[in-house]
Amino acid sequence: MLHDSPLRAHHASFAAAEAERVPMLNAEARPGAATGRRLAVALEYLPYAVPPTEGTNDTLVCEFVGSFGSVEPEYAAIRRGAALFDAAQRGTIVVSGSERRDFLQRMVTQDVKTLSDGMCRRSFWLNRKGRIEADLVIAELGDVMEIYLDASRAASTVASLREFVFSEEVSLEDVTATRHHLELHGPNAGRILALAGATRIPAEGEAARTTVAGVPVVLVRSDTLGERGWTIVVERRVVGDVWNAIVSARDPLDAEDPNAHRRRARPMGWHAYNIARVEAGTPLFFIDFGPTNLPHESGVLRDRVSFKKGCYLGQEVVARMESLGKPKQILAHVRPLRDLLPVAGGQVFERTEDGAMGAQIGTITSSSLAPMLSASPIAFAMVRTRFAEAGTLVIVNAEGEQCEATLGPLHSVLPGAGTRADQEKRP
């Protein structure tokens, strides 16, 4: 299934504008260069393909922009201004009917019965064996609930949930083909949304219907990159209008400020997004954990699972694992002790008492150089639980060498980590 972005022309337009901003080559400073010729900004795309769900042959294929020419200013926009990401891989399910909350309460891992209009929560949809079928964001919008998830899981999630609908007043519809997702992150992201016309900007744990450039959208608070952030869900046919409004948003008071451009929204690609989310300690479904994993292995158990609610599909497995105390493996944070970057798929080994390399105990799932740690390497890895305690020394393969690293629970490397959710909630 091809689920491509409708914003390719907008990507190209921004890349062309970036090329105009690149300084002209100077023949004196760079001998042999052609005076007056500008450097082209290469638009890089990366494939995103998810294997089909069991019993189907449908593989989701789409592409991310890798970068719009340079990763550094895109990352800087996340941390200092606002950065706009084309989340082409995201899907949407609409759940309607007067019994929608009661129905989902019996299905998913999170407590959604108490969701009132304008609230949202993260949850898992599990199978009977307690494995993760989909990673969800569930928003209550007053007349309907919307579920946001990986587009590859939208159709199968609707089909499997419908199997449990009997006499309930509930309807589920996969609207992925007609909706598109953007993400806006950064300390100035809320201000950009307001300048683009949004009159309701959700705080943490909230979702809201509003408009951007006169276009109806749903905004969902989502601080996945360690800064204030929002997912923007909009009709696919008009997503270009929303993109343009955000990128062109200007504060009239900034007219005389030479540094005002730093506070404007800048499109970013996957590379900058990935750096920021690994720094923020945010794992992703299909990258760091997936359909073979139990909730206790994901590293985000407490954010997705309520242990105070009633029964749901797969609950017996989750409850049993909770009572046992430890799964066999868990997603962990990895900090190499040398300036060597492990890559996804790299092996993690036990470090024996004499410092030698022992048996393999895990696999790297994501990695990045962390600008917030002076470009030190960090990573996530799925490892045997008994090695995941904070400070455990292991050996990892990185850049063709083996080096020591420490393991520990997932965490953010950002200043103030753990308190960011309690900081100012104004946009």
N, C-alpha and C positions, 0 to 999 in steps of 0.2 A: 504494500500500500504506500503510495507516494503522498506524503503530507508536507508539501513544500511551502515555503513562506511566500505570501503575496507581496512582500516588501523588497523584492530584489532590485527593482528600479530605484527605490529610495536608498538602498545600500549603495548602489552605483553613484547616485547623485551626491551623497555625502562624501564618498571616496574621491569623486572628481573635485569637489570643493576643497577637500584636504590637499589635493595636488596643487591647487591654486595657492594654498597657503605655504607650501614648501618653498624655502628660499631658492632663488634662481642660482644655478651653478655659476661660479666665478672662475673665469679662465686663469686669473693671476693666482688665486688661492689654490686652484686645482689644475695644474698643468695638463693639457691635453683635453680638458673638458670643453664642450661647445658652449660658448657664451650665450646667454639668453634662453637656454633650454631648461625646462623645469623637470624635476624628478617625478616620475609617475608613482602614484600610491597604489600598490597592488592590493586587490580585494581578494582575500583568502577565504575559501569555504572548506569546512570540515564535514565529512559524512557522519550522520547519526543513524545507526541501524539497530533495531531491537529484534531479537529472535521471536518467531511467532509463539503465541500461547499454545499450550498443549491441545492437540486435536484440530489445529488449524494450520494453514500454510501461508498465512498472511504476515509478512514481515514489514514493520514500519520503517520507512526510509525518509529522512529529511536531511537538511544541511544547516549547520550554524555558520555564521561569519566567524572565522578564526580571529581576525583582527582587521581593522580598517587602515592598516599601514604601520602603526607603531603601538605596541602594547603599553608602554610606559605612560603616555598621557591618558589612555583609557583607564588604567588602574588608578592613576592620580585623581581622575574624575570621581571614582567610587569613594575615595577617602576624603576628598576636599570639596567636591561639588555635587554633580549628579551624573549618573551614567545609565544609558538606556540600552536594554538587551532585548533582542528579538527572540522570544522563547517559542520557537516554531514547533518544539516537541511536545507542547502541553495540550491536553484535551479537556473537554467539558461535558459533564452529565447534568441534566436538569431533573430534579426529583420534585414532583408536584403531588397534591392530594392532601386532605386533612389529616391523614394518619402517617405522613411522611416521617415525622420525627420518631414516632413509636416504632415504625418499621425499621428505620436505620439503627435505632437504639438496640434492636435485637440482632443486628447484622455486624456492625463494625466494632472495633476495639475501644473506641473513645466514647465518653458520655456525651451524647448529642441531644438527649431529651430536654436538657436544660438550656439549650441554645435559644436565645430570643432574637428578635429582628435586629440585624446588624452585628451578629457575633459569628465567629468562625473558629474552628479547631482542626488540628491535624489528627489523622487516624490511619489505621491499617484496615484493609479488607483481606481476610485470611481464607484459606481453604479448610477443609475438614481436618487436615493433618497439622493445622496451625502454622502453615507456611504463608509467607506474605504474597498475596496475589496483586495488590496495588497499594501504593502510598498515596494517601488522600489529603486534600484540604477541603473541609466541608463548611460552606457558608450558608447561614439562614438569612434570607432576604425578605421575609415577611409573607409573601405569597407562594414562594418556592424555595427549595434548597438547591444550591449548585455544588457539584463536586468537581474539583480540579485535580488532575492526575496526568501521568504520562499518556500521551495520545494512543500509544500502542496497547494500553490496557482499558481504554474506554469501552469499546464494543464488548469485550469479554466480561468486563465488570457489570455492564448492564444486563447481559445475558444471564450471568450467574446469579445476580440479585433477583432477577425476575422469576427464577425458579422457586423462590421462597415467598412470592406474592400469591396469596390465596384469595381471601375475601376483603383484604385491606383496601382502603381508599388511598391508593398510591400509584403513581405512574413514573416510569423512568425513561428518559430519552437521551440518546447520545447525540449531542449537537456539535461535536468536534469539527465537522466539515464546514460549519458556518461561523465558528468563533475563532478568535486568535488571541494569543497572550503576548503581552509585553511586560518587562520588568524595569522599574526605575529605582535606582539605589543611590544613596549618598546623603550627606548632611544637608544638602540643599534640595533634595528630591521633593519634599512636601511643598516647598516654596514654588518650585517649577510647576507642580500640578495646579497650585492655586493660580499662578499666572496664566496657565493654559485653560483656565475656566472651571476647574473642579471646585465645587462649593462644599462638599463633604469629603473630608480626608480622614480615613479611619486610623485610630490608635491601635496599639498592640491588641491582638485578639479580636479585631473588628473587621467588618466588611461593609461596604456601602455602595448604593447606586448613586451615581452622579453623572455629570457630563464633562467632556473635554473637547474644546472647540465646538460645542454644541452637539457632540456625538454622545449618545448614552453609553456608559461604561459601568463595569463593576470594579471597584478598587478593593483589594485585599491586602492588609498589612502583612508584610513578609520580610523580616530582617535577616535574610539568609546569608548576606555578605558581611554582616557585622556592623552595618550602618542602618539607619532608617531606610526601609524599602517597601515598595508596593508592587503587587501584581496588578496589571490592567487587563481586564477581559472585555473584548469588544467584538462587534460583528466583523467578520472577515472582510466584507466588501468595503468597509469604511475605515479599516485600521490605518490606512495611509494618511488619512486626515488627522488621526490622533498622533501618529508618529511625527508628522510635520509640525503640529501645534506644540509638541513637547520640545522638539529640537530647536524651534524658532522662538520659544518663550523668552521674553526679555523684560527686565524690570526697568521702567523709565528712570528710576533713580540711579541706575548704573551707567547712564549715558556718558558721564564724565569720568568714570572710573576705569583706568587702563587695565585693571586686573579683573574686571567684571566677567570676562570670558571664562574664568575659572569656576564661576558659580553657575554657568549655563549647563544644560544637559548635553552630553556628548555620547553618541552611539559607541557601544563597546562590543567586542567579540568574545568568543568563548575563552580565549587565553586569559584575558584580564578577569573575566568572571570566575574562572577556575582558581586563579591565584587567591582572589578575595574570599571565596567560599571555603577553601582549604584553611586559610588563615583563621576564618571565623569558626572552624570546627563543624562545618555543615556537610554531612555525607549525602549522597544522592542515590536514589533507587536506580537500579540497573548499572550503576558504576561502582558503588562501595558495598552495597548489599542488594539482594534481589529475591526472585521467587523461590530459591532453594533455602532461604534463610528463615529462621524463627525470629519473632520480635525481639527476644532477649539477645540476639546476636547482632542487631542492627546498630547499636550505639545510641539509638534515640528512643528507647523503650518508654521512658517516663513521659516523653512528649507526645506519644501516640496511643498509649494504653492506659485505661482507667481500671484500677483494681477495686473500685467501689460500686460498680454497676452490675447489672444482672448478666445473664447468659448471652453469648453471641457465638457465631460460627468459629470453631477453633479454640474456644475459651478453655476447654479442659486441658489442652496441651499447654496453653499459656499459664494457667493456674498451676499445673504440675511443675512446670519449669521454675516458676516463682518459688514454689515450696522447696524444690531441690536446691535452689540458691544460685547455681551456676550452669550456664550452657557449656557445651564443649568448646565453642569458639565465640569470639566477640570482636567487633570492630574497635581498633585501638589507634591512638596517636603514636607516631613514630618520629623521633628526633635524632638523626644521624649526628655523631660526634665529630665528624669531619665534613669538609665542604664538598661532599659527594651526594648527588641527587639520585635516589632510587626511582624507578619508573614503574608504572602499573604492570603487574605480572611478575615483578621481581620477587625473589625468594627471601624469606626471613628465616634465620636459623637460630637454634638455641646456642647460647654461649656457655661452654663448659666451665667448670671451676678453674681450670688452668688456662682459660682464655681462648681455647680452640673452638672451631666451628663444629657444632653438633648436628642433630637432626633438624630437618625443616619443620618449622612450627607455624608458618603462615605465609601470606602472599600480599604484596603491596597492591592497593586498589587505586589510590590517587596520590599525587605528590606535587610539590611546587617549591620554588624558592620564595621565602617569605620576606617581602620588603619591610614588614614591621619588626623583623628580627635581623636587620642588616643583611638581607638576602641569604639567610641561612636556610638549608633544606629542611622541609617538614613533609610528612606523609601520613596517610591512613593505611592500615593493614588489617586484614582479617586473620586473627591469630588464636592459638589455643588459649583459653581463658586463664589458665594457671600462670601464664607468662605476662598477662596484661596489667599486673599491678604496677602502680606508679614507680618508676625508677629501675624497672627490670632491664638488665643489659642483654642485648641480643646482637646478632651479626646480620647485616643486610648486604645484598648485592647492589652495587651502585657504580655506574659508569665503568664497568669492567673490573671493579675491585670489590673487596669485601671490607666493610668497616663496621665498627661498633655503633650501636644506637640504643636509645632508651625507649621503652614502651610505657604507655599509661593510658588512662581513660581519655576519650575524646574531649578536647577543650579548645577554646579560642586562644590564640596568641595575641589578640588585640588588647591594648591598654584598657583597663576597666572591665575586662571580661567577667561575666557573671552579674554585673550590675547594670549593663547597658539597657536591659529591659525595664529597669526602674528609673532610667533617666527621662529627661524631658519628653513628653509624649505629643507635644505640639508638632505639627508638620514643619 
